[in-house]
Amino acid sequence: MKNVLVIYYSQSGQLETIAQNIAKPFLNSENINVTFHEIQLEKPFPFPWNKDAFFDAFPESFLQIPTTLKPVPEAILNTKFDLILFHYQVWYLSPSIPINSFLKSEDAKKILNNTPVITISGSRNMWIMAQEKIKTLLKEANAQLVGNVALVDRVGNLISVITIVEWMFSGVKKKYLGIFPLPGVSEKDIKESPKFGEVMLSAFNENSLEHLQPKLVEIGAVKISPYLVTVDKTANKIFNKWSNLIFKNQKNRKKLLKVFNVYLFLAIWLISPIVYILHFISYPFKLKTIKRETQYYQGV
């Protein structure tokens, strides 16, 4: 009997549903014992979010500063797993605070040590640099990254800003004003996500996890937007300055967060369209770089 551990953290329930769907093929196998572990905080973040709490999470999110988690059950700590399906959210271009906190914990290092891991993210659209940070944390835990699935909101960048914010602040996944698309990963993509689990299971049973990622890419597990890669990299440099400024000036934290709020609004609605136009103009001159980056980010 082989052991598979499914780890996730989900506020809205979306990532939990994805985790359950991708695990279905494993659950249907008689030779595999599947265990689910939901990462839980000693002091949970609110959902739905309020504006103050949402922006207050920014510095620690981006700087990957851990918080206190509830202990992992002893039954999990004392089991050697043959594969881990690791599901995470992206907060402020970094793995969420609960995810960072888990990966930096001693419990995680014990669980992940010398164990194959497949990462599955559910995000608005920018996950590239967060995945790079996940890679670093997994390497520090001596885990073996063998696959990656990146599920995103497929609507346009600015439209998804509106719908996701409404969802995060209302707690209700609905069509905003009755005309906008549903926020988050589409119901179609969530419903079809067991196909990724089937490919994972096949590679797992054949002891060929080292060849898994190209097979996942073939069925749409990772799609790269060169424009969003550029935005993600640029925003990471800017967020690094803002997060350090705010974190190192706790006395002025609230004021600085308000200024950051204004900056973020301007960056999304004024700067990002300009960046898109510049990207469109320069695209033909960057084809080799784009091809190289696409191959890299689709891999592990």
MARSELUM-756801 format. One line per 5 residues: number of its first residue (from 1); their letters; for each residue z, x, y of N, C-alpha, C. Coordinates in Angstrom, 1 decimal. Layout:
// MARSELUM-756801
NUM = A = Z,X,Y,Z,X,Y,Z,X,Y | ... $
// end
This chain:
// MARSELUM-756801
1 = MKNVL = 0.0,0.8,-1.2,0.0,0.0,0.0,0.0,0.9,1.2 | -1.0,0.6,2.1,-1.0,1.4,3.4,-0.4,0.6,4.5 | 0.2,1.3,5.5,0.9,0.7,6.6,0.1,0.9,7.9 | -0.1,-0.2,8.6,-0.8,-0.2,9.9,0.2,-0.8,10.9 | 0.3,-0.2,12.1,1.2,-0.6,13.1,0.4,-1.1,14.3 $
6 = VIYYS = 0.6,-2.3,14.8,-0.1,-2.8,16.0,0.9,-2.8,17.2 | 0.7,-2.0,18.2,1.6,-1.9,19.3,0.9,-2.5,20.5 | 1.6,-3.3,21.3,1.1,-3.9,22.5,2.1,-4.2,23.5 | 1.7,-4.4,24.8,2.5,-4.9,25.8,1.7,-5.9,26.6 | 2.1,-7.1,26.7,1.3,-8.2,27.3,2.2,-9.1,28.2 $
11 = QSGQL = 1.8,-9.3,29.4,2.5,-10.2,30.3,2.0,-11.6,30.2 | 0.7,-11.8,30.3,0.1,-13.1,30.3,-0.2,-13.6,28.9 | -0.2,-12.8,27.9,-0.5,-13.2,26.6,-1.9,-12.8,26.2 | -2.7,-12.4,27.1,-4.1,-12.1,26.8,-4.2,-10.9,25.8 | -3.5,-9.8,26.1,-3.6,-8.7,25.3,-3.0,-8.9,23.9 $
16 = ETIAQ = -2.0,-9.8,23.8,-1.4,-10.1,22.6,-2.4,-10.8,21.7 | -3.1,-11.8,22.3,-4.2,-12.5,21.6,-5.2,-11.5,21.0 | -5.6,-10.6,21.9,-6.6,-9.6,21.5,-6.1,-8.8,20.3 | -4.8,-8.4,20.4,-4.2,-7.6,19.3,-4.2,-8.3,18.0 | -3.9,-9.6,18.1,-3.8,-10.4,16.9,-5.2,-10.6,16.3 $
21 = NIAKP = -6.2,-10.8,17.2,-7.6,-11.0,16.7,-8.2,-9.7,16.1 | -8.0,-8.6,16.7,-8.5,-7.3,16.1,-7.8,-7.0,14.8 | -6.6,-7.4,14.7,-5.8,-7.1,13.5,-6.2,-8.0,12.3 | -6.9,-9.1,12.5,-7.2,-10.1,11.5,-7.8,-9.5,10.2 | -8.8,-8.7,10.3,-9.3,-8.1,9.1,-8.3,-7.3,8.3 $
26 = FLNSE = -7.4,-6.6,9.0,-6.3,-5.9,8.3,-5.3,-6.8,7.7 | -5.0,-7.9,8.4,-4.0,-8.9,7.9,-4.6,-9.6,6.6 | -5.9,-9.7,6.5,-6.5,-10.4,5.4,-6.7,-9.4,4.2 | -6.3,-8.2,4.4,-6.5,-7.2,3.3,-5.2,-7.2,2.4 | -5.3,-7.3,1.2,-4.1,-7.3,0.3,-3.5,-5.9,0.1 $
31 = NINVT = -4.2,-4.9,0.5,-3.7,-3.5,0.3,-3.1,-2.9,1.5 | -3.0,-3.7,2.6,-2.4,-3.2,3.8,-1.3,-4.0,4.3 | -0.2,-3.4,4.7,0.9,-4.0,5.3,0.8,-3.8,6.8 | 0.7,-4.9,7.6,0.6,-4.8,9.1,1.9,-5.2,9.7 | 2.3,-4.4,10.7,3.5,-4.6,11.4,3.2,-4.7,12.9 $
36 = FHEIQ = 3.7,-5.6,13.6,3.4,-5.8,15.1,4.7,-5.3,15.8 | 4.4,-4.6,16.9,5.6,-4.2,17.8,5.2,-4.5,19.2 | 6.0,-5.3,19.9,5.7,-5.6,21.3,6.7,-4.7,22.1 | 6.1,-3.9,23.0,7.0,-3.1,23.9,7.7,-4.0,24.8 | 9.0,-3.8,24.9,9.9,-4.7,25.8,10.7,-3.8,26.7 $
41 = LEKPF = 10.9,-4.3,27.9,11.6,-3.5,28.9,13.1,-4.1,29.0 | 14.0,-3.2,29.3,15.4,-3.7,29.6,15.4,-4.6,30.8 | 14.6,-4.3,31.8,14.4,-5.1,33.0,13.0,-5.5,33.1 | 12.5,-6.6,32.6,11.1,-7.0,32.6,10.6,-7.2,34.0 | 9.3,-6.9,34.1,8.6,-7.2,35.4,8.3,-8.7,35.4 $
46 = PFPWN = 8.2,-9.3,36.6,8.0,-10.7,36.7,6.5,-11.1,36.3 | 6.4,-12.3,35.7,5.1,-12.9,35.6,5.2,-14.4,35.6 | 4.6,-15.1,36.6,3.6,-14.5,37.5,4.3,-13.5,38.5 | 3.5,-12.6,39.0,4.0,-11.7,40.0,4.3,-12.4,41.4 | 5.2,-11.8,42.1,5.2,-12.2,43.6,4.7,-10.9,44.3 $
51 = KDAFF = 4.3,-11.1,45.5,3.6,-10.1,46.3,4.4,-8.8,46.4 | 5.7,-9.0,46.7,6.5,-7.8,46.9,6.7,-7.0,45.6 | 6.9,-7.6,44.5,7.1,-7.0,43.2,5.8,-6.3,42.8 | 4.6,-7.0,43.0,3.3,-6.5,42.6,3.0,-5.1,43.3 | 3.2,-5.0,44.6,3.0,-3.8,45.3,4.1,-2.8,45.1 $
56 = DAFPE = 5.3,-3.2,44.9,6.4,-2.3,44.7,6.2,-1.5,43.4 | 5.4,-2.0,42.4,5.2,-1.3,41.2,4.1,-0.2,41.3 | 3.5,-0.1,42.5,2.4,0.8,42.6,2.8,2.3,42.4 | 3.7,2.8,43.2,4.0,4.3,43.1,4.3,4.7,41.7 | 5.3,4.0,41.1,5.7,4.4,39.7,4.6,4.2,38.7 $
61 = SFLQI = 3.8,3.2,38.9,2.6,3.0,38.0,1.7,4.1,38.0 | 1.2,4.5,39.2,0.2,5.5,39.3,0.8,6.9,38.9 | 2.0,7.2,39.3,2.7,8.5,39.0,3.2,8.5,37.6 | 3.1,7.4,36.8,3.5,7.4,35.4,5.0,7.7,35.3 | 5.8,7.1,36.1,7.2,7.3,36.0,7.8,6.3,35.1 $
66 = PTTLK = 8.4,6.7,34.0,8.9,5.7,33.0,10.1,5.0,33.4 | 10.3,3.8,32.8,11.5,3.0,32.9,12.2,2.8,31.6 | 13.3,2.1,31.5,14.1,2.0,30.3,13.5,0.9,29.4 | 13.3,1.2,28.2,12.8,0.2,27.2,13.8,-0.3,26.3 | 13.6,-1.4,25.6,14.5,-1.8,24.5,14.1,-0.9,23.3 $
71 = PVPEA = 15.1,-0.6,22.5,14.9,0.3,21.4,13.8,-0.3,20.4 | 13.1,0.6,19.8,12.2,0.3,18.7,13.0,0.0,17.5 | 12.7,-1.1,16.7,13.5,-1.4,15.5,13.5,-0.2,14.5 | 14.6,-0.1,13.9,14.8,1.0,12.9,13.7,1.0,11.8 | 13.4,-0.3,11.4,12.4,-0.4,10.3,11.1,0.2,10.7 $
76 = ILNTK = 10.7,0.2,11.9,9.5,0.8,12.4,9.6,2.3,12.5 | 10.8,2.7,13.0,11.0,4.2,13.2,11.1,4.9,11.8 | 11.5,4.2,10.8,11.7,4.8,9.5,10.5,4.6,8.6 | 9.4,4.1,9.1,8.2,3.9,8.3,7.1,4.9,8.8 | 6.4,5.5,7.8,5.3,6.4,8.1,4.0,5.5,8.1 $
81 = FDLIL = 3.4,5.4,9.3,2.2,4.5,9.4,0.9,5.4,9.2 | -0.1,4.7,8.5,-1.3,5.4,8.2,-2.3,5.2,9.4 | -2.1,4.2,10.2,-3.0,3.9,11.4,-2.2,3.1,12.4 | -2.4,3.4,13.7,-1.8,2.6,14.8,-2.9,2.1,15.7 | -2.9,0.8,15.9,-3.7,0.1,16.9,-2.9,-0.1,18.1 $
86 = FHYQV = -3.3,0.7,19.2,-2.5,0.8,20.4,-3.2,0.1,21.5 | -2.6,-1.1,22.0,-3.1,-1.9,23.0,-2.4,-1.7,24.3 | -3.2,-1.6,25.4,-2.5,-1.3,26.7,-3.3,-2.0,27.9 | -2.5,-2.2,29.0,-3.1,-2.7,30.2,-3.2,-1.6,31.2 | -4.0,-1.8,32.2,-4.2,-0.8,33.3,-3.5,-1.4,34.6 $
91 = WYLSP = -2.6,-0.6,35.1,-2.0,-1.0,36.4,-2.3,0.1,37.4 | -2.9,-0.2,38.5,-3.2,0.7,39.6,-3.9,2.0,39.0 | -4.9,1.8,38.2,-5.7,2.9,37.7,-5.0,3.8,36.7 | -3.8,3.4,36.2,-3.0,4.2,35.3,-2.6,3.2,34.1 | -2.2,3.7,33.0,-1.6,2.9,32.0,-0.4,2.2,32.6 $
96 = SIPIN = -0.1,1.0,32.2,1.0,0.3,32.8,2.3,1.0,32.6 | 3.3,0.7,33.4,4.6,1.3,33.3,5.2,1.1,31.9 | 5.2,0.0,31.3,5.7,-0.2,30.0,5.0,0.8,29.0 | 3.7,0.9,29.1,3.0,1.8,28.2,3.3,3.2,28.4 | 3.3,3.7,29.7,3.7,5.0,30.0,5.1,5.3,29.5 $
101 = SFLKS = 6.0,4.4,29.7,7.4,4.5,29.3,7.5,4.7,27.8 | 6.7,3.9,27.0,6.7,4.0,25.6,6.2,5.4,25.1 | 5.0,5.8,25.6,4.4,7.0,25.2,5.2,8.2,25.5 | 6.0,8.2,26.5,6.9,9.3,26.9,8.2,9.3,26.2 | 8.5,8.3,25.4,9.8,8.1,24.7,9.9,9.0,23.4 $
106 = EDAKK = 11.1,9.3,23.0,11.3,10.0,21.8,10.9,9.1,20.6 | 11.1,7.8,20.7,10.7,6.9,19.6,9.2,7.0,19.4 | 8.4,7.0,20.5,6.9,7.0,20.4,6.5,8.4,19.7 | 7.1,9.4,20.1,6.8,10.7,19.6,7.0,10.8,18.1 | 8.0,10.1,17.6,8.3,10.0,16.2,7.3,9.2,15.5 $
111 = ILNNT = 6.9,8.1,16.1,6.0,7.1,15.4,4.6,7.7,15.4 | 4.2,8.3,16.5,2.8,8.7,16.7,2.5,10.1,16.1 | 3.5,10.9,15.8,3.3,12.2,15.3,2.4,12.3,14.1 | 1.3,13.0,14.3,0.3,13.3,13.2,-0.2,12.0,12.6 | -0.5,11.0,13.5,-0.9,9.7,13.0,-2.2,9.3,13.7 $
116 = PVITI = -3.2,8.8,13.0,-4.5,8.3,13.7,-4.2,7.1,14.6 | -4.7,7.1,15.8,-4.5,6.0,16.7,-5.9,5.5,17.3 | -6.0,4.2,17.4,-7.1,3.6,18.0,-6.6,2.9,19.2 | -7.1,3.2,20.4,-6.7,2.6,21.6,-7.6,1.4,21.9 | -6.9,0.3,22.4,-7.6,-0.9,22.8,-7.1,-1.3,24.2 $
121 = SGSRN = -7.9,-1.3,25.2,-7.4,-1.7,26.5,-8.0,-3.1,26.9 | -7.3,-3.8,27.7,-7.7,-5.1,28.3,-7.5,-4.9,29.8 | -8.6,-4.8,30.6,-8.4,-4.5,32.0,-9.4,-5.4,32.9 | -9.2,-5.3,34.2,-10.2,-5.9,35.1,-11.5,-5.3,34.9 | -11.7,-4.0,35.2,-12.9,-3.3,35.0,-12.8,-1.8,35.0 $
126 = MWIMA = -11.8,-1.3,35.8,-11.7,0.2,35.8,-10.6,0.7,34.9 | -11.0,1.4,33.8,-10.1,1.8,32.8,-10.4,3.3,32.4 | -11.5,3.9,33.0,-11.9,5.2,32.6,-10.8,6.3,32.8 | -10.2,6.4,34.0,-9.2,7.4,34.2,-7.9,7.1,33.6 | -7.6,5.8,33.4,-6.4,5.4,32.7,-6.5,5.9,31.2 $
131 = QEKIK = -7.7,5.8,30.6,-7.9,6.3,29.3,-7.7,7.8,29.2 | -8.2,8.5,30.2,-8.0,9.9,30.2,-6.5,10.3,30.2 | -5.7,9.5,31.0,-4.3,9.7,31.0,-3.6,9.4,29.6 | -4.1,8.3,29.0,-3.7,8.0,27.7,-4.0,9.1,26.7 | -5.1,9.7,26.8,-5.5,10.8,25.9,-4.5,11.9,26.0 $
136 = TLLKE = -4.1,12.2,27.3,-3.1,13.3,27.5,-1.8,13.0,26.9 | -1.3,11.8,27.1,0.0,11.3,26.5,0.0,11.3,25.0 | -1.1,10.9,24.4,-1.2,10.9,23.0,-1.2,12.3,22.4 | -1.9,13.2,23.1,-2.0,14.6,22.7,-0.6,15.2,22.7 | 0.2,14.9,23.8,1.6,15.4,23.9,2.5,14.8,22.8 $
141 = ANAQL = 2.1,13.7,22.3,2.9,13.1,21.2,2.3,13.5,19.8 | 1.3,14.4,19.8,0.7,14.9,18.6,0.1,13.8,17.8 | -0.5,12.8,18.5,-1.2,11.7,17.8,-2.7,12.1,17.7 | -3.4,11.5,16.8,-4.8,11.8,16.6,-5.7,10.6,17.1 | -6.3,10.7,18.2,-7.1,9.6,18.8,-8.4,9.6,18.0 $
146 = VGNVA = -8.7,8.5,17.3,-9.9,8.4,16.5,-10.8,7.3,17.0 | -10.4,6.4,17.9,-11.3,5.3,18.3,-10.8,4.7,19.6 | -11.7,4.0,20.3,-11.3,3.4,21.6,-12.2,2.1,21.8 | -11.5,1.0,22.2,-12.2,-0.2,22.6,-11.8,-0.6,24.0 | -12.7,-0.8,24.9,-12.4,-1.2,26.3,-12.9,-2.5,26.6 $
151 = LVDRV = -12.0,-3.5,26.6,-12.5,-4.9,26.9,-12.2,-5.2,28.4 | -13.2,-5.7,29.1,-13.0,-5.8,30.6,-13.5,-7.2,31.0 | -13.2,-7.6,32.2,-13.7,-8.7,32.9,-15.1,-8.4,33.3 | -16.1,-9.2,32.8,-17.5,-8.8,33.0,-18.1,-9.3,34.3 | -17.4,-10.1,35.1,-18.0,-10.6,36.3,-18.0,-9.5,37.3 $
156 = GNLIS = -18.7,-9.7,38.5,-18.8,-8.7,39.5,-17.4,-8.3,40.0 | -17.4,-7.0,40.6,-16.2,-6.4,41.0,-15.4,-7.2,42.0 | -16.0,-7.7,43.0,-15.3,-8.4,44.1,-14.9,-9.8,43.6 | -15.7,-10.4,42.8,-15.3,-11.7,42.3,-14.1,-11.6,41.4 | -14.1,-10.6,40.6,-12.9,-10.4,39.7,-11.7,-10.1,40.4 $
161 = VITIV = -11.8,-9.5,41.6,-10.6,-9.3,42.4,-9.9,-10.6,42.8 | -10.8,-11.5,43.2,-10.3,-12.8,43.6,-9.6,-13.6,42.4 | -10.3,-13.6,41.3,-9.8,-14.4,40.2,-8.6,-13.8,39.5 | -8.6,-12.4,39.4,-7.4,-11.8,38.8,-6.2,-11.9,39.6 | -6.3,-11.7,41.0,-5.2,-11.9,41.9,-4.6,-13.3,41.8 $
166 = EWMFS = -5.5,-14.3,41.8,-5.0,-15.7,41.6,-4.2,-15.9,40.3 | -4.7,-15.3,39.3,-4.1,-15.4,38.0,-2.7,-14.7,37.9 | -2.7,-13.5,38.5,-1.5,-12.7,38.5,-0.4,-13.4,39.3 | -0.8,-14.1,40.4,0.2,-14.6,41.3,0.6,-16.1,41.0 | -0.3,-16.8,40.2,0.0,-18.2,39.8,0.5,-18.3,38.4 $
171 = GVKKK = 0.1,-17.3,37.5,0.5,-17.3,36.1,-0.3,-18.2,35.3 | -1.4,-18.8,35.9,-2.2,-19.8,35.2,-3.6,-19.3,35.2 | -4.2,-19.2,33.9,-5.6,-18.7,33.8,-6.5,-20.0,33.9 | -7.1,-20.1,35.1,-8.0,-21.2,35.4,-9.1,-20.8,36.3 | -10.1,-21.7,36.5,-11.1,-21.4,37.4,-10.7,-21.7,38.8 $
176 = YLGIF = -10.5,-20.6,39.6,-10.0,-20.7,40.9,-11.0,-21.6,41.8 | -10.4,-22.6,42.4,-11.1,-23.6,43.2,-12.1,-24.4,42.4 | -12.0,-24.3,41.1,-12.9,-25.0,40.3,-14.3,-24.5,40.2 | -14.6,-23.4,40.9,-16.0,-22.8,41.0,-16.1,-21.4,40.5 | -15.0,-20.6,40.6,-15.0,-19.3,40.2,-14.9,-19.2,38.6 $
181 = PLPGV = -15.4,-18.1,38.0,-15.2,-18.0,36.5,-13.8,-17.7,36.2 | -13.5,-18.0,34.9,-12.1,-17.7,34.4,-11.8,-16.2,34.6 | -10.6,-15.8,34.9,-10.2,-14.4,35.1,-10.0,-13.7,33.8 | -10.1,-12.4,33.8,-9.8,-11.6,32.6,-10.9,-11.4,31.7 | -10.6,-10.9,30.5,-11.6,-10.8,29.4,-12.0,-12.1,29.0 $
186 = SEKDI = -13.3,-12.3,28.8,-13.9,-13.6,28.6,-13.4,-14.2,27.2 | -13.3,-15.5,27.1,-12.9,-16.1,25.9,-13.9,-15.7,24.7 | -15.2,-15.6,25.1,-16.1,-15.2,24.1,-15.8,-13.8,23.5 | -15.5,-12.8,24.4,-15.2,-11.5,23.9,-13.9,-11.5,23.1 | -12.9,-12.3,23.5,-11.7,-12.3,22.8,-11.9,-12.9,21.4 $
191 = KESPK = -12.7,-14.0,21.4,-13.0,-14.7,20.1,-13.7,-13.8,19.1 | -14.6,-12.9,19.7,-15.5,-12.1,18.9,-14.8,-10.7,18.5 | -13.6,-10.5,19.1,-13.0,-9.2,18.9,-12.7,-8.8,17.5 | -12.5,-9.7,16.5,-12.3,-9.3,15.2,-13.4,-8.4,14.6 | -14.6,-8.5,15.2,-15.7,-7.6,14.7,-15.3,-6.1,14.9 $
196 = FGEVM = -14.5,-5.8,15.9,-14.0,-4.4,16.0,-13.0,-4.1,14.9 | -12.2,-5.0,14.6,-11.2,-4.8,13.5,-11.9,-4.6,12.2 | -13.0,-5.3,12.0,-13.8,-5.1,10.7,-14.3,-3.7,10.6 | -14.9,-3.2,11.7,-15.4,-1.8,11.6,-14.3,-0.8,11.4 | -13.2,-1.0,12.1,-12.0,-0.2,12.0,-11.5,-0.2,10.5 $
201 = LSAFN = -11.4,-1.4,9.9,-10.9,-1.5,8.6,-11.8,-0.8,7.6 | -13.1,-0.9,7.8,-14.1,-0.3,6.9,-13.9,1.3,6.9 | -13.8,1.8,8.2,-13.6,3.3,8.3,-12.3,3.7,7.7 | -11.3,2.9,7.9,-9.9,3.1,7.4,-9.9,3.2,5.9 | -10.6,2.2,5.2,-10.6,2.2,3.8,-11.5,3.3,3.2 $
206 = ENSLE = -12.4,3.7,4.0,-13.3,4.8,3.5,-12.8,6.2,3.9 | -11.6,6.2,4.5,-11.1,7.5,4.9,-12.1,8.3,5.8 | -12.7,7.5,6.7,-13.7,8.2,7.6,-13.5,7.8,9.1 | -12.2,7.8,9.5,-11.9,7.4,10.8,-12.5,8.4,11.8 | -12.8,9.6,11.4,-13.3,10.6,12.3,-14.7,10.2,12.8 $
211 = HLQPK = -15.4,9.3,12.0,-16.7,8.9,12.4,-16.7,7.4,12.9 | -15.6,7.0,13.3,-15.4,5.6,13.7,-16.0,5.3,15.1 | -15.8,6.1,16.1,-16.1,5.7,17.5,-17.6,5.4,17.7 | -18.6,6.2,17.1,-20.0,5.8,17.3,-20.3,4.4,16.8 | -19.6,4.0,15.7,-19.8,2.7,15.1,-19.3,1.6,16.0 $
216 = LVEIG = -18.2,1.9,16.7,-17.6,0.9,17.6,-18.5,0.8,18.8 | -19.0,1.9,19.3,-19.9,1.9,20.5,-21.2,1.0,20.1 | -21.7,1.2,18.9,-22.9,0.4,18.5,-22.7,-1.1,18.7 | -21.5,-1.6,18.5,-21.2,-3.0,18.6,-20.6,-3.4,19.9 | -20.7,-2.6,20.9,-20.3,-2.9,22.2,-18.9,-2.7,22.6 $
221 = AVKIS = -18.2,-1.8,21.9,-16.8,-1.6,22.2,-16.5,-0.9,23.5 | -17.5,-0.1,24.0,-17.3,0.6,25.2,-18.6,0.6,26.0 | -18.5,0.0,27.2,-19.7,-0.1,28.0,-19.3,0.6,29.4 | -20.2,1.5,29.8,-19.8,2.3,31.0,-20.7,1.9,32.2 | -20.0,1.7,33.3,-20.6,1.4,34.6,-20.5,2.7,35.4 $
226 = PYLVT = -21.6,3.4,35.7,-21.6,4.6,36.5,-20.9,4.4,37.8 | -21.2,3.3,38.4,-20.6,2.9,39.7,-19.1,2.9,39.7 | -18.6,2.2,38.7,-17.2,2.0,38.5,-16.5,3.4,38.2 | -17.2,4.2,37.4,-16.7,5.6,37.2,-16.5,6.3,38.5 | -17.4,6.2,39.4,-17.3,6.9,40.7,-16.2,6.3,41.5 $
231 = VDKTA = -16.1,5.0,41.5,-15.0,4.4,42.3,-13.6,4.7,41.7 | -13.5,4.7,40.3,-12.3,5.1,39.7,-11.8,6.5,40.0 | -12.7,7.4,39.9,-12.4,8.8,40.2,-12.0,9.0,41.7 | -12.7,8.4,42.6,-12.4,8.5,44.0,-11.1,7.8,44.3 | -10.9,6.6,43.8,-9.6,5.9,44.1,-8.4,6.6,43.5 $
236 = NKIFN = -8.6,7.3,42.4,-7.5,8.1,41.8,-7.0,9.2,42.8 | -8.0,9.8,43.5,-7.6,10.9,44.4,-6.8,10.3,45.6 | -7.3,9.1,46.1,-6.6,8.4,47.2,-5.3,7.9,46.8 | -5.2,7.2,45.6,-3.9,6.7,45.1,-2.9,7.8,44.9 | -3.4,9.0,44.5,-2.4,10.1,44.3,-1.7,10.4,45.6 $
241 = KWSNL = -2.4,10.4,46.7,-1.8,10.7,48.0,-0.9,9.6,48.5 | -1.3,8.3,48.3,-0.5,7.2,48.7,0.8,7.1,47.9 | 0.6,7.2,46.6,1.8,7.1,45.7,2.9,8.1,45.9 | 2.4,9.4,46.1,3.4,10.4,46.4,4.0,10.2,47.8 | 3.3,9.8,48.8,3.8,9.5,50.1,4.9,8.5,50.0 $
246 = IFKNQ = 4.6,7.4,49.3,5.6,6.3,49.2,6.8,6.7,48.4 | 6.6,7.3,47.3,7.7,7.6,46.4,8.6,8.7,47.0 | 8.1,9.6,47.8,8.9,10.6,48.4,9.6,10.2,49.7 | 9.3,9.0,50.1,9.9,8.5,51.4,10.5,7.1,51.1 | 11.5,7.1,50.3,12.2,5.9,49.9,12.8,5.1,51.0 $
251 = KNRKK = 13.2,5.7,52.0,13.8,5.0,53.2,12.7,4.1,53.9 | 11.5,4.6,53.9,10.4,3.9,54.5,9.5,3.2,53.5 | 10.0,3.0,52.3,9.2,2.5,51.2,8.5,1.2,51.5 | 9.3,0.2,52.0,8.8,-1.1,52.2,7.7,-1.1,53.3 | 8.0,-0.4,54.4,7.0,-0.3,55.4,5.7,0.4,54.9 $
256 = LLKVF = 5.8,1.4,54.2,4.7,2.1,53.7,3.9,1.3,52.7 | 4.6,0.5,51.9,3.9,-0.4,50.9,3.1,-1.5,51.7 | 3.6,-1.9,52.8,2.9,-2.9,53.6,1.6,-2.3,54.2 | 1.7,-1.0,54.6,0.5,-0.3,55.1,-0.5,-0.1,54.0 | 0.0,0.2,52.8,-0.8,0.4,51.6,-1.5,-0.9,51.3 $
261 = NVYLF = -0.8,-2.0,51.4,-1.4,-3.3,51.1,-2.6,-3.5,52.0 | -2.5,-3.2,53.3,-3.6,-3.4,54.2,-4.7,-2.5,53.9 | -4.4,-1.2,53.6,-5.4,-0.2,53.2,-6.2,-0.7,52.0 | -5.5,-1.2,51.0,-6.1,-1.6,49.7,-7.1,-2.8,50.0 | -6.7,-3.7,50.8,-7.5,-4.8,51.2,-8.8,-4.3,51.9 $
266 = LAIWL = -8.7,-3.4,52.8,-9.9,-2.8,53.5,-10.7,-2.0,52.5 | -10.1,-1.3,51.6,-10.8,-0.5,50.7,-11.7,-1.4,49.7 | -11.1,-2.5,49.3,-11.8,-3.3,48.4,-13.0,-4.1,49.0 | -12.7,-4.6,50.2,-13.7,-5.5,50.9,-14.6,-4.8,51.8 | -14.3,-3.6,52.3,-15.2,-2.9,53.2,-15.7,-1.6,52.7 $
271 = ISPIV = -14.8,-0.8,52.1,-15.3,0.5,51.6,-16.0,0.4,50.3 | -15.6,-0.4,49.3,-16.3,-0.4,48.0,-17.7,-0.9,48.1 | -18.1,-1.9,49.0,-19.5,-2.2,49.1,-20.3,-1.0,49.6 | -19.8,-0.3,50.5,-20.5,0.9,51.1,-20.7,1.9,50.0 | -19.6,2.2,49.2,-19.7,3.1,48.0,-20.8,2.6,47.1 $
276 = YILHF = -20.9,1.3,46.9,-21.9,0.8,45.9,-23.3,1.1,46.5 | -23.5,0.9,47.8,-24.8,1.1,48.4,-25.2,2.6,48.2 | -24.2,3.5,48.5,-24.5,4.9,48.4,-24.8,5.3,47.0 | -24.0,4.7,46.0,-24.3,5.0,44.6,-25.7,4.6,44.2 | -26.1,3.4,44.7,-27.4,2.9,44.4,-28.5,3.8,44.9 $
281 = ISYPF = -28.3,4.3,46.1,-29.3,5.2,46.7,-29.4,6.5,46.0 | -28.3,7.1,45.6,-28.2,8.4,44.9,-28.4,8.4,43.4 | -28.5,7.2,42.8,-28.5,7.0,41.4,-29.7,7.8,40.7 | -30.9,7.8,41.3,-32.0,8.5,40.6,-31.8,10.0,40.6 | -30.9,10.5,41.5,-30.7,12.0,41.6,-29.6,12.4,40.7 $
286 = KLKTI = -28.9,11.5,40.1,-27.7,11.8,39.3,-27.9,11.4,37.8 | -29.1,11.2,37.3,-29.3,10.7,36.0,-28.7,11.5,34.9 | -28.9,12.9,35.0,-28.4,13.8,34.0,-26.9,13.7,34.0 | -26.2,13.7,35.1,-24.8,13.6,35.2,-24.3,12.3,34.6 | -24.9,11.2,35.0,-24.5,9.9,34.5,-24.7,9.9,33.0 $
291 = KRETQ = -25.7,10.4,32.4,-25.9,10.4,31.0,-24.9,11.2,30.3 | -24.5,12.3,30.8,-23.5,13.2,30.3,-22.1,12.5,30.3 | -21.8,11.9,31.5,-20.5,11.2,31.6,-20.4,10.0,30.7 | -21.5,9.3,30.6,-21.5,8.1,29.7,-21.2,8.5,28.3 | -21.9,9.5,27.8,-21.6,10.0,26.4,-20.2,10.4,26.2 $
296 = YYQGV = -19.6,11.1,27.2,-18.3,11.5,27.1,-17.3,10.4,27.1 | -17.4,9.5,28.1,-16.4,8.4,28.2,-16.6,7.3,27.1 | -17.7,7.3,26.4,-17.8,6.4,25.3,-17.2,7.0,24.0 | -16.9,8.3,24.1,-16.3,8.9,22.9,-14.8,8.9,23.0 | -14.2,9.8,22.2,-12.8,9.9,22.2,-12.3,11.4,22.4 $
// end
